[in-house]
Amino acid sequence: MSLAVLLQHIAPQKFLSWVVRRATRWTFAPWKNFLIGRIVRSYRVDLDEADNPDPAAYPHFNAFFTRALKPGARPLAADPGTILCPADGRVSQSGAISGDRILQAKGRDYTVAELLGDAGAATVYADGAFLTVYLSPRDYHRVHMPLDGELVETVHVPGRLFSVAALAVEGIDRLFARNERLVCHFRNERGPFVVVLVGAMLVSGIETVWRGVEVPPYASAITRRDYRGRGIRLARGAEMGRFNMGSTAIVLLPAALGRFSAELLPEQAVRVGEAVGRLDASQIMTFGDKM
């Protein structure tokens, strides 16, 4: 085990995340302008695509980090048979779910049941498909719908707050199934799918468009919220949530629904709205139908 990975195991993860949360919401102008300037310079953030391109106009660092983009900055793939990328970032891994196991990194995997916190719900995704996207500090931090869907349930799963950067993903067993996360179950006329928002060290804040702040508070036990019959429907490509700082989004599809492109490679840059997979041909015919 590397020293960097060892330090993550012994670090006070949630305390450090609390400190960063407070620091990134401090409205003291010299402080927040310093933080924003460092990110813009270090990561070469493209401010021209921001809805408000003036970094000094944001009330605090987190407001800048979760900034909206100009209308049309992320055009959606027009072909209704395609599955859209849910976030800007880089592909961590993608492909077929092997039985009930999802590839995390070379030599490391975890089960669907572990990720979802629900063995029963996991059976639907046996031999299905998955896409894991890592959002770095330079990326747009809002997460969008890969398909049209109605919200069925969310499951807040308690856990650790390991980093989700490449070094940690390659060095920590079952990382995504161990970190604090919000599992979002959706359904449309073609069937169910899942978008999982994974928290991480220093960057563990998660919000959704239907409820607002979801994490923190951190969970001490699995917390379920039933949205059946509430009529929360989100269109393909619509914003569904955001990370207060960066993290990872994971999409799961049942085997009968579709597949992610075999051309997606680890570390490949992706953006919201790009086509990253295709629906099964039998599913495309009803794509425009109402749910």
Long-range contacts (C-beta under 8 A, 24 or more apart in sequence): 1-171, 2-167, 2-171, 4-167, 4-168, 4-171, 5-167, 5-168, 5-171, 5-172, 8-162, 8-163, 8-168, 8-172, 8-201, 11-201, 13-160, 13-161, 13-162, 13-201, 14-161, 14-204, 14-218, 16-201, 16-202, 17-161, 17-201, 17-202, 17-203, 17-204, 17-216, 18-216, 20-202, 20-203, 20-245, 21-204, 21-205, 21-216, 21-244, 23-61, 24-60, 24-61, 24-62, 24-65, 24-244, 24-245, 25-60, 25-61, 25-62, 26-60, 26-61, 27-59, 27-60, 29-56, 32-58, 32-59, 32-60, 32-61, 32-64, 35-61, 36-61, 36-64, 39-64, 39-65, 39-137, 39-138, 42-137, 43-136, 43-137, 43-138, 44-138, 45-138, 49-73, 62-205, 62-244, 62-245, 65-137, 65-141, 65-244, 65-245, 66-141, 66-142, 66-207, 66-242, 66-243, 66-244, 67-140, 68-142, 69-140, 74-140, 74-144, 74-237, 74-271, 74-272, 74-273, 75-273, 76-236, 76-237, 76-273, 77-273, 77-274, 77-275, 79-275, 80-284, 80-287, 80-288, 81-278, 81-279, 81-281, 81-284, 81-287, 82-275, 82-276, 82-277, 82-278, 82-279, 83-146, 83-147, 83-251, 83-253, 83-258, 83-260, 83-275, 83-276, 83-277, 83-278, 83-279, 84-144, 84-145, 84-146, 84-147, 84-236, 84-237, 84-272, 84-273, 84-274, 84-275, 84-276, 85-131, 85-133, 85-146, 85-270, 85-271, 85-272, 85-273, 85-274, 85-275, 85-276, 86-131, 86-133, 86-143, 86-144, 86-145, 86-146, 86-195, 86-240, 86-249, 86-251, 86-272, 87-133, 87-135, 87-139, 87-140, 87-142, 87-143, 87-144, 87-249, 87-270, 87-272, 88-135, 88-139, 88-140, 88-141, 88-270, 88-271, 88-272, 89-133, 89-134, 89-135, 89-136, 89-139, 89-246, 89-249, 89-269, 89-270, 90-133, 90-134, 90-136, 90-267, 90-268, 90-269, 90-270, 91-131, 91-132, 91-133, 91-134, 91-264, 91-265, 91-266, 91-267, 91-268, 91-270, 92-132, 92-133, 92-134, 92-164, 92-166, 92-169, 92-248, 92-266, 93-130, 93-132, 93-266, 94-129, 94-130, 94-131, 94-132, 94-260, 94-261, 94-264, 94-276, 95-129, 95-130, 95-260, 95-262, 95-264, 96-127, 96-128, 96-129, 96-130, 96-259, 97-125, 97-126, 97-127, 97-128, 97-129, 97-130, 97-252, 98-127, 99-126, 99-127, 100-125, 100-126, 102-130, 102-132, 102-176, 102-250, 103-130, 104-132, 104-169, 104-174, 104-175, 104-176, 105-169, 105-170, 106-170, 108-169, 108-170, 108-173, 108-174, 108-175, 109-174, 110-173, 110-174, 110-175, 110-176, 110-177, 111-177, 112-252, 114-174, 114-177, 115-176, 115-177, 115-181, 115-183, 115-196, 115-250, 115-252, 116-155, 116-157, 116-183, 116-194, 116-196, 117-155, 117-157, 117-183, 117-222, 118-155, 118-183, 121-185, 124-192, 124-254, 125-194, 125-252, 125-253, 125-254, 125-255, 126-255, 127-255, 128-252, 128-253, 128-254, 128-255, 128-257, 129-252, 129-253, 129-255, 129-257, 129-258, 129-259, 129-260, 129-277, 130-250, 130-251, 130-252, 130-253, 130-260, 131-250, 131-251, 131-260, 131-264, 131-276, 131-277, 132-176, 132-248, 132-249, 132-250, 133-248, 133-249, 133-250, 133-270, 134-164, 134-165, 134-166, 134-169, 134-246, 134-247, 134-248, 135-243, 135-246, 135-247, 135-248, 135-249, 136-165, 136-246, 137-245, 137-246, 139-246, 140-271, 140-272, 141-242, 141-243, 141-244, 141-245, 141-246, 142-239, 142-241, 142-242, 142-272, 143-195, 143-197, 143-239, 143-240, 143-241, 143-242, 143-243, 143-249, 144-237, 144-238, 144-239, 144-240, 144-272, 144-273, 145-186, 145-195, 145-234, 145-235, 145-236, 145-237, 145-238, 145-239, 145-240, 146-193, 146-195, 146-236, 146-251, 146-276, 147-186, 147-188, 147-190, 147-193, 147-236, 147-279, 148-188, 148-233, 148-234, 148-235, 148-236, 148-291, 149-186, 149-187, 149-188, 149-193, 149-233, 149-234, 149-291, 150-186, 150-187, 150-188, 150-231, 150-232, 150-233, 150-234, 150-291, 151-184, 151-185, 151-186, 151-210, 151-227, 151-230, 151-232, 151-233, 151-234, 152-185, 152-186, 152-187, 152-192, 152-226, 152-227, 152-228, 153-185, 153-224, 153-225, 153-226, 153-227, 153-228, 154-182, 154-183, 154-184, 154-185, 154-208, 154-211, 154-214, 154-224, 154-225, 154-227, 155-182, 155-183, 155-185, 155-222, 155-223, 155-224, 156-180, 156-181, 156-182, 156-183, 156-214, 156-215, 156-219, 156-222, 156-223, 156-224, 156-225, 157-181, 157-182, 157-183, 157-219, 157-222, 158-218, 158-219, 158-220, 158-221, 158-222, 159-199, 161-199, 161-200, 161-201, 161-202, 161-204, 162-200, 162-201, 163-200, 163-201, 163-202, 164-198, 164-200, 164-247, 164-248, 166-267, 176-248, 176-250, 180-204, 180-215, 180-218, 180-219, 182-206, 182-208, 182-214, 182-215, 182-241, 184-208, 184-240, 184-241, 186-234, 187-291, 188-291, 189-286, 189-289, 189-290, 189-291, 190-257, 190-279, 190-283, 190-286, 190-287, 191-254, 191-256, 191-257, 192-254, 193-251, 193-252, 193-253, 193-254, 193-257, 194-250, 194-251, 194-252, 195-240, 195-249, 195-250, 195-251, 196-249, 196-250, 196-251, 196-252, 197-241, 197-243, 197-247, 197-249, 198-247, 198-248, 198-249, 198-250, 199-247, 200-245, 200-246, 200-247, 200-248, 202-245, 203-243, 203-244, 203-245, 203-246, 203-247, 204-244, 204-245, 204-247, 205-243, 205-244, 205-245, 206-241, 206-242, 206-243, 206-244, 206-247, 207-241, 207-242, 207-244, 208-240, 208-241, 209-234, 209-238, 209-239, 209-240, 209-241, 214-241, 233-291, 237-272, 237-273, 253-277, 256-280, 256-283, 257-283, 258-283
